[in-house]
């Protein structure tokens, strides 16, 4: 089971629906003020195919374990959002989030 599928299974449909297009949810994930710049950079990524390459480029001069951990948490959330946008859709009739082409 992928991380996105796990999120869909374990969270309320309303929360997952909000992740589709609502970038403001990231700012609720801010633990410290420095997270804002990390979030701004992650929101510039719009495709999954080179997602982790771009994250590596953003973090090439990051050496603190704490900072790397924050980058990882926020990047995984952005990856899930992009996966939702590109590979899933919300079915109003069933009130479910379904995978495209399935």
C-alpha positions as CSV (number, residue, x, y, z in Angstrom):
1,X,0.0,0.0,0.0
2,X,1.4,3.4,-1.0
3,X,1.6,6.3,1.4
4,X,-1.2,8.0,-0.5
5,X,-3.5,5.0,-0.2
6,X,-2.6,4.7,3.5
7,X,-3.6,8.4,4.0
8,X,-6.9,7.9,2.2
9,X,-7.7,4.8,4.3
10,X,-6.8,6.3,7.7
11,X,-8.1,9.9,7.5
12,X,-11.5,11.4,7.0
13,X,-12.5,12.0,3.4
14,X,-13.0,15.8,4.1
15,X,-9.3,16.1,5.2
16,X,-8.0,14.3,2.1
17,X,-10.3,16.3,-0.2
18,X,-8.8,19.4,1.2
19,X,-5.3,18.3,0.2
20,X,-6.3,18.1,-3.5
21,X,-6.1,21.9,-4.1
22,X,-5.6,23.6,-0.8
23,X,-1.9,24.6,-0.3
24,X,-2.8,26.5,2.8
25,X,-3.0,23.3,4.8
26,X,0.8,23.2,4.7
27,X,1.0,26.2,6.9
28,X,-0.9,24.3,9.6
29,X,2.0,21.9,9.6
30,X,4.5,24.6,10.5
31,X,6.3,23.7,13.7
32,X,8.8,26.5,13.5
33,X,9.1,29.8,11.6
34,X,11.8,28.4,9.3
35,X,9.3,25.9,7.9
36,X,7.6,28.6,5.9
37,X,10.5,28.9,3.5
38,X,10.7,25.2,3.1
39,X,7.0,25.1,2.3
40,X,7.3,27.9,-0.2
41,X,10.0,26.0,-2.0
42,X,8.1,22.7,-2.0
43,X,5.0,24.4,-3.4
44,X,7.1,25.3,-6.5
45,X,7.3,21.6,-7.4
46,X,4.4,20.6,-9.7
47,X,5.3,17.2,-11.0
48,X,6.1,13.8,-9.4
49,X,8.5,12.5,-12.0
50,X,11.5,14.6,-10.7
51,X,10.1,15.4,-7.3
52,X,12.9,13.9,-5.1
53,X,15.6,15.3,-7.4
54,X,14.3,18.8,-6.8
55,X,14.0,18.2,-3.0
56,X,17.6,17.0,-3.0
57,X,18.6,20.2,-4.8
58,X,16.8,22.3,-2.2
59,X,18.6,20.4,0.6
60,X,22.1,20.0,-0.8
61,X,23.5,22.4,1.9
62,X,21.4,21.2,4.8
63,X,23.4,19.3,7.4
64,X,21.4,19.5,10.6
65,X,19.5,16.3,11.5
66,X,16.6,18.5,12.7
67,X,16.4,20.5,9.5
68,X,16.6,17.3,7.4
69,X,13.8,15.8,9.4
70,X,11.6,18.9,8.8
71,X,12.3,18.8,5.1
72,X,11.4,15.1,5.0
73,X,8.1,15.6,6.8
74,X,7.0,18.5,4.6
75,X,8.3,16.9,1.4
76,X,6.4,13.7,2.0
77,X,3.2,15.7,2.5
78,X,3.8,17.5,-0.7
79,X,4.4,14.2,-2.5
80,X,1.1,12.9,-1.3
81,X,-0.7,16.0,-2.5
82,X,0.9,15.8,-5.9
83,X,0.0,12.1,-6.1
84,X,-3.6,12.9,-5.2
85,X,-3.8,15.6,-7.8
86,X,-2.3,13.5,-10.6
87,X,-3.6,10.0,-9.9
88,X,-6.8,10.3,-7.9
89,X,-10.2,12.0,-8.1
90,X,-13.2,12.6,-5.8
91,X,-16.4,10.8,-6.7
92,X,-19.4,12.8,-5.5
93,X,-21.8,10.0,-5.9
94,X,-19.9,7.5,-3.8
95,X,-18.3,10.1,-1.5
96,X,-14.9,8.4,-2.0
97,X,-11.5,9.2,-3.4
98,X,-10.8,6.8,-6.2
99,X,-7.7,6.1,-8.3
100,X,-7.9,7.3,-11.9
101,X,-8.2,4.5,-14.4
102,X,-9.2,1.9,-11.8
